[in-house]
Amino acid sequence: MPERKPTGGTSRSARRVGRPTTTVLTRDLIAHAALRLLDEGGQEGFTMARLAQALRVRPSALYNHVDGKDDVIAAVRELVSDRIDVSAFATEPWDAAMLHWAHSYRVAFAAHPPTIAMLATMPLTGARRTMRMYDTVVAAMVAGGWPEAEVLPAIVAVESFILGSALDAIAPGDMFDPAGEEEAVPAFAAAYAARARAIGDAPPADGAFEAGLEAMVAGLRVRFAELAPGRATR
């Protein structure tokens, strides 16, 4: 009796059903992979070749979705800035909204320390979503009475403080410990001990951020009063 061939489910086309052998690329997928590379190896460890390898595609495939390394960095900037909450600028006075904005800004960048120096020194070109974030902040401050020429200096001043605080957030909590040198620097050692008693187990960077942010916004309120006398904060 002749052997019967099995039927159903064994054709070549059926065997090919399943996960595709190549990655389906999008700009955001490329940006996510790039952000992982930056987190792991910093800017020095990020190249288009390594990015392609991480995505299991040829480098040439990336250029169907991005223009080059600078465009990838712009997409990474968008991913990070997407996590910055600007919603308070629609409902709160500019100074209260800035406090909310600053907190979410610090959290977004503290999660990706290698991006701080890189993104702080690169143009916004190509990062349209990031530009829209800034546009929301600027529009709210102008509507609140800030002169247009004064808005960006105020934002950049606060932003510089936030980025430094984001780095401080990942620093060792005992970075300022004068252990063994107390007699040589008595005032510094006493201040360090006093802070330790005051904050207990709380991260010292958080307290420094809160104090600095409140001081900066208080200073901006004074400057606002000088620039726009008679205007309320909203």
C-alpha positions in Angstrom: 0.0 0.0 0.0 1.6 3.3 -1.0 2.5 5.7 1.8 0.2 8.7 2.1 1.7 12.1 2.4 0.6 14.1 5.4 -1.9 16.9 4.7 -2.5 20.3 6.2 -0.2 22.5 8.3 3.0 21.3 6.6 3.3 23.5 3.6 6.3 25.8 3.1 4.0 28.8 3.5 2.6 27.5 6.7 6.1 26.9 8.2 6.9 30.5 7.5 4.0 31.8 9.6 5.3 33.4 12.9 7.6 36.2 14.0 9.1 38.2 11.1 12.8 37.7 10.6 13.4 41.4 10.4 12.4 44.2 12.7 9.6 46.5 11.6 11.2 49.9 12.2 9.6 53.1 13.2 11.2 56.4 14.3 10.1 55.9 17.9 11.4 52.3 18.0 14.8 53.5 16.8 14.7 56.2 19.5 13.9 53.8 22.2 16.8 51.5 21.1 19.1 54.5 21.0 18.1 55.6 24.5 18.9 52.2 25.8 22.4 52.3 24.2 23.0 55.7 25.6 21.9 54.5 29.1 24.3 51.6 28.8 27.4 53.2 27.2 26.9 56.9 27.2 27.4 59.1 24.1 30.8 57.4 23.4 29.1 54.0 23.0 26.4 55.2 20.6 27.0 54.8 16.9 24.6 54.1 14.0 26.3 50.7 13.5 25.6 49.7 17.1 22.1 51.0 16.9 21.5 48.8 13.8 23.0 45.8 15.5 20.7 46.3 18.6 17.7 46.4 16.3 19.0 43.5 14.2 18.8 45.4 10.9 21.3 46.7 8.4 22.5 50.3 9.1 21.1 51.3 5.8 17.6 50.4 7.0 17.7 53.1 9.7 18.0 55.8 7.0 14.5 55.0 5.8 13.2 56.5 9.1 15.9 58.9 10.3 18.3 61.3 8.5 21.3 60.3 10.6 22.8 60.4 14.1 21.6 63.9 14.8 18.1 63.0 13.9 18.2 60.0 16.2 19.3 62.2 19.0 16.4 64.6 18.2 14.1 61.6 18.5 15.7 60.6 21.8 15.1 64.2 23.1 11.5 63.8 22.2 11.2 60.6 24.1 12.6 62.1 27.3 10.7 65.4 27.0 7.5 63.5 26.4 7.7 62.6 30.1 7.8 66.3 31.2 4.4 67.4 32.4 3.2 70.8 31.2 -0.5 70.3 32.0 -0.4 72.7 35.0 0.3 75.6 32.7 -3.2 75.4 31.4 -4.8 75.6 34.9 -2.3 77.2 37.3 -0.5 80.6 37.6 2.9 80.5 35.9 4.8 80.2 39.1 2.8 77.3 40.5 2.9 75.6 37.1 6.7 76.0 36.9 7.0 74.0 40.2 5.1 71.1 38.7 7.0 71.4 35.4 10.4 71.4 37.2 9.6 68.3 39.2 8.6 66.2 36.2 11.5 67.6 34.2 14.0 66.4 36.9 12.5 63.0 37.1 12.6 62.6 33.3 16.3 63.4 33.0 17.4 61.7 36.2 16.2 58.4 34.7 18.7 58.9 31.8 21.8 60.6 33.1 23.9 60.1 30.0 21.5 62.2 28.0 21.8 65.3 30.2 25.1 66.8 28.9 24.4 65.7 25.4 20.8 67.1 25.1 21.7 70.2 27.0 24.3 71.2 24.4 22.6 70.2 21.2 20.1 72.3 19.1 16.4 71.5 19.2 16.4 70.9 15.4 14.2 68.0 14.5 12.7 67.6 18.0 9.2 68.9 17.2 7.5 67.4 20.2 10.1 69.0 22.5 9.5 72.3 20.8 5.8 72.0 21.5 6.6 71.4 25.2 8.5 74.6 25.3 5.8 76.4 23.3 3.3 75.5 26.0 5.5 77.0 28.7 6.3 80.1 26.8 2.7 80.8 25.8 1.5 80.4 29.5 4.2 82.8 30.8 3.5 85.4 28.1 -0.2 85.1 28.9 0.6 85.5 32.5 2.3 88.9 31.8 5.9 88.1 31.2 7.5 90.2 28.5 8.4 88.0 25.5 12.1 88.9 25.6 12.4 87.8 29.2 10.7 84.4 29.0 13.5 82.3 27.5 16.1 83.6 29.9 13.8 82.7 32.8 13.1 79.2 31.4 16.8 78.5 30.7 17.8 79.6 34.2 15.4 77.2 35.8 16.3 74.5 33.3 20.0 74.8 34.1 19.2 74.3 37.8 17.0 71.3 37.0 19.6 69.5 34.9 22.2 70.0 37.6 19.8 68.6 40.1 19.0 65.6 37.9 22.7 64.7 38.0 22.8 65.3 41.8 19.9 62.9 42.1 22.1 60.0 41.1 25.1 61.0 43.1 26.1 59.1 46.3 24.2 60.4 49.3 27.4 60.7 51.3 29.3 62.6 48.6 30.0 65.5 50.9 31.0 63.4 53.9 34.2 64.9 55.4 35.0 61.7 57.2 38.4 61.9 58.8 38.8 65.6 58.1 36.4 67.1 60.6 39.1 69.0 62.5 40.5 70.5 59.3 37.1 71.7 58.1 35.0 72.2 61.3 32.3 74.4 59.8 31.8 72.2 56.8 31.7 69.0 59.0 29.2 70.6 61.4 26.9 71.6 58.5 27.1 68.1 57.1 26.2 66.6 60.4 23.3 69.1 60.9 21.9 68.2 57.5 22.1 64.5 58.3 20.1 65.1 61.5 17.6 67.2 59.7 16.8 64.9 56.8 17.2 61.5 58.4 16.9 58.8 55.7 15.6 61.1 53.0 17.9 61.6 49.9 19.9 64.8 50.4 19.6 65.6 46.7 15.8 65.9 47.1 16.0 68.4 49.9 18.5 70.5 48.0 16.3 70.5 44.9 13.3 71.6 46.8 15.2 74.4 48.5 16.8 75.6 45.3 13.7 75.4 43.2 11.7 77.4 45.7 14.4 80.0 45.9 14.6 80.3 42.1 10.9 80.6 41.6 10.7 83.2 44.4 13.4 85.2 42.6 11.5 85.0 39.4 8.4 86.3 41.2 10.5 89.3 42.3 11.8 89.8 38.7 8.3 89.5 37.3 7.1 92.2 39.7 9.8 94.5 38.4 9.2 93.7 34.7 5.4 93.8 34.9 4.4 96.1 37.8 0.8 95.9 38.7 0.2 92.5 37.1 -0.9 89.4 39.0 1.0 86.2 38.5 -1.8 85.1 36.2 
